[in-house]
């Protein structure tokens, strides 16, 4: 191989390497979910259970902070395999819970306390896919002293964790569910009220009657 051919081959290899590097950087920047280090208002963030970004069939949370001091928090436990759940009805089943309330800043953290909420329950995985529920319930938390709320706290590495607050309300408890917040949410808009949340689903009247008859 001539010296000229070797130079051309070297240039070609460098071009391929440079292109590959650019593609990897672009993919990582645009498509790969990253833990957030900044919270923007009116933006939906997705929470990965125990710090791992949720795969298609994992439970997850969503949270959005509004400019007016309100928040919306949604726990979606409807994605797992049907075998992972127990009975249908209002018990341990595929369900989604939505909380609405106020937040305040304290020690650089977001303390969130619900004023009301709503829950839907699905009979089975097929019902989840069709958006058909067998149970719906609303609850008011304004006078419920047990509703201490949750915390979105900033960790030492700058990331944000959603969980139950510690007693001093400076961090999250590690003995119950907690969620690391990511920037690539698969939902862009959360319902702004229980009524709006309820309208997203159809009620299976037969399944509801069977549950009430139990």
N, C-alpha and C positions, 0 to 999 in steps of 0.2 A: 504494500500500500504506500502510495506516495505521500510526501509531507503535506501537500495540498489537500489530499483526501482526508488525512488525519485531522487537519484543522477544521475542515467542513464537518466531519463526524463529531468533533468536539463541540462545535457551535450548535449542531443539531441536538446533541444530548443536553447541553445547557439550556436550550430553548424549551425542551420537553420538561426538564426539571423545574424551570421557572414557571411554566404553565401549570404544572401539577401543584406547585406550591401555592400559586394564586388561587387555584380552584379549591384547594383544601382550606385556605384562609377564608375565602368567600363562603364556603359551605358552613364552616364552623361559626362564622360571624352571623350569618343570616338564618340558618336552619337549625342548628343545634341549640336546644334550650339551655339557658344559663340562670343560675340563681341570681336574683336581683340584689343590687346594692343601693338602689334608690327607689322610693315609692312616689309615683305620680298619681295625682287625683284623677278620678273618672277613668281609671285603667284597670282592667280585670287581670288579676294574677292567679296562676294555678299553683296549688300546693301539692307537693309530693310527700306521701306518707313516709315518715321516718327519714326524710331527706332525699329519697330517690324519686326522680321524675317519673310520673305514672305512665305505665304502658297502657295499651288499649283496654285491658281487662282489670286494671287496678282501681281501687277506690281513690278518690282525690277530693280536694277542697278548692273553692274559688273565693276570692275576696276582692272587693272594690271599695275604695274610700271616695266619698263624694266631697265636693267643695263646700257643701253646707254643713259639714260635721256629721253627716249620716254615713252608714256603711251597709253593705250587703255581704253576707257570708253564706256560702252554700256548701254543704257536705253531700257529695254524690257517692253513695255506696250501692249503685245499681249495675255496675259494670262487670263484677266478678261472675264466675261460673255459677249457674243455678245450684249446683251441688254444694256450694259454699254456704248456702243459707238454710234456714230452717223452714218454719211454717210460712204461709202467706199472711193475709190479714195484717194486723197492726203489730205483730211481734217481730222476731228476727228475720227480716226479709230484705229483698232488694228495695231500697228506698232512697229518697232524696229529702234533705232537710234544708230549709232556707231561713236565715235569721236576718232581721232588720233592726237597726238601732242607732245609737250614738257612739262616737269615739272621741277620745281626748288624748293629748300628748302628755306623757309623764316620763321623765328621765330618758328622753329620746325614744321612747317606745309608744306604741299605739295601744291604748286600753279600750277594748270594745265591749259594750254591754247591750244585749238585745232588749228591745221593747216589745217586740212581737215576732212570731215565726209561724212557719207552716211546714207540714210534712206530707209527702205522698208515698204510698207503698204499692208495689207491683206484684201481681200474682205469680209471674214467672218471667223468664228471659224474653220470651216472645212478646209479652206485654210491654216490656221495656223498649223493645225495638219499635213497637207500634205507638208508644206513648199513651198506653191505656192503663189507668190505675184502678185499684180495688179499694183504696182507702185514702181519705184526705182529712187532715185535722189542722186547725189553727190554734195558736196559744198566745196569750198575753203575758208578758214577763214584767210589766212595769211595777207590780206590787209583789213580785216573787223574789224574796230575799235570797233564795238558793241560786238564783241566776246571776252568778258572779261575772259571767262573761269570759272572754279570752284575751290573749295578748299577742301582739305582733311585735317582737322584740328584735333589736339589731344586735347581732353577734359580734364578737371581737374581730372576726374576719370581714365584717361589713355586710354580711348577708342577713336576710330577714327570716325569722322562724315564727310560725303560727302555732299556738298551743294554749294549754291551760296555764294561767299565771301562778307563779310561786307566791308564797304568803306575803313577801315584801313587794310583789308586783314589779320586780326588776328583771325577771327572766321567765322561762317557761319550764313546766314540770316535765321531767323525762320518764315518769312512770305511767303516763297516759299518752294518748295519740298526739303527735305533733307533726307539722308539715313545713318543709322548706319551700319558700316561695320562688317560683320560676317566671321567666318573662314570656314564654310561649304558651299562652292559654288557648285551648281549643274552643273556648266560648268568648265571644267579644262583648256580650252584653248580658248582664244579670237582671232578673226581674226587680222592679222598684217597689213592689208591694206584694202581700200574700195573694191579692186578687189577680195580679199579673202572673204570678207564679202558677196559680191554679189553672189559668186559661191555657197554659202550655200543654195540658193533658186532657184526655177524654176519660170519663168514668165508666168502668165496666159495671153496669147496674146489677147484673146477675152475681158477679163475684162479691160485690158489696152486700147484697142481700144474704148470700151464703155466710159471709163473715159475721154479720149481725145476728144470724140465727144460731151461731155456735154457742 
